[in-house]
């Protein structure tokens, strides 16, 4: 192999792990979490999510004008509480989609 070929192979071996790391971090932590994007589906809105691990966490969901605390895990999501005093950041008018 020529010196040019060795240089190209060295660059691939150097940069490929960096690209894979960036891809992993993007998928693992998500760009939506960093930007604070609200996920909408009709009247049901995921307002906030807090991850405790890869498969566990809490979520605040707005359904109409009510907010609920949902437990997330390996089993089905579980309603933990209604949050009557939760601040309505979006004003219930559908902003933030």
FIVEX-478115 format. One record per residue (C-alpha): z, x, y; residue number from 1. Coordinates in pm, whole numbers. Each point is the difference from the previous one (the first is absolute). Layout:
<mises>
MISE;c3;c1;c2;i
MISE;Z;X;Y;NUM $
...
</mises>
This chain:
<mises>
MISE;c3;c1;c2;i
MISE;0;0;0;1 $
MISE;-72;116;350;2 $
MISE;260;48;272;3 $
MISE;-119;-319;172;4 $
MISE;65;-203;-316;5 $
MISE;353;142;-33;6 $
MISE;69;-85;364;7 $
MISE;-117;-360;-48;8 $
MISE;209;-37;-317;9 $
MISE;304;142;184;10 $
MISE;-43;-251;284;11 $
MISE;-27;-287;-248;12 $
MISE;317;112;-177;13 $
MISE;176;29;335;14 $
MISE;-110;-324;167;15 $
MISE;-20;-240;-296;16 $
MISE;380;-14;-49;17 $
MISE;45;-60;375;18 $
MISE;-248;-289;-3;19 $
MISE;167;-149;-307;20 $
MISE;342;31;167;21 $
MISE;-122;-183;311;22 $
MISE;-152;-275;-220;23 $
MISE;325;-34;-195;24 $
MISE;214;-22;315;25 $
MISE;-234;-258;152;26 $
MISE;18;-220;-308;27 $
MISE;371;56;-60;28 $
MISE;126;-64;351;29 $
MISE;-292;-201;132;30 $
MISE;-151;1;344;31 $
MISE;102;-363;58;32 $
MISE;369;91;-31;33 $
MISE;-37;273;259;34 $
MISE;-180;-224;248;35 $
MISE;233;-298;-54;36 $
MISE;-284;-233;-98;37 $
MISE;100;-354;-89;38 $
MISE;-172;-132;-312;39 $
MISE;-108;-364;29;40 $
MISE;-103;-262;-250;41 $
MISE;-14;-344;166;42 $
MISE;350;-113;97;43 $
MISE;164;267;-217;44 $
MISE;54;333;182;45 $
MISE;154;323;-129;46 $
MISE;196;102;310;47 $
MISE;176;311;-127;48 $
MISE;49;196;-321;49 $
MISE;260;262;-91;50 $
MISE;-64;201;-317;51 $
MISE;291;138;-202;52 $
MISE;-228;159;-258;53 $
MISE;-347;-39;-146;54 $
MISE;84;-341;-147;55 $
MISE;305;-123;194;56 $
MISE;46;-124;352;57 $
MISE;68;-280;243;58 $
MISE;-245;-209;198;59 $
MISE;35;-240;291;60 $
MISE;-252;-281;-31;61 $
MISE;-75;-269;256;62 $
MISE;-112;-338;-130;63 $
MISE;-74;-231;290;64 $
MISE;294;45;239;65 $
MISE;252;118;-263;66 $
MISE;75;356;-111;67 $
MISE;112;96;-351;68 $
MISE;138;318;-155;69 $
MISE;-175;73;-330;70 $
MISE;114;253;-261;71 $
MISE;-285;194;-162;72 $
MISE;19;178;-333;73 $
MISE;-158;27;-342;74 $
MISE;79;-366;-67;75 $
MISE;-126;-291;210;76 $
MISE;87;-1;372;77 $
MISE;336;-165;64;78 $
MISE;112;-204;301;79 $
MISE;320;162;127;80 $
MISE;66;-190;324;81 $
MISE;-145;-207;280;82 $
MISE;23;182;333;83 $
MISE;46;-268;266;84 $
MISE;77;251;280;85 $
MISE;-284;243;-74;86 $
MISE;-183;89;325;87 $
MISE;-346;-157;11;88 $
MISE;-191;302;134;89 $
MISE;-341;-170;-19;90 $
MISE;116;-330;146;91 $
MISE;-137;-197;-293;92 $
MISE;-344;-17;164;93 $
MISE;-178;214;-259;94 $
MISE;-23;325;199;95 $
MISE;8;332;-179;96 $
MISE;-261;-63;-266;97 $
</mises>
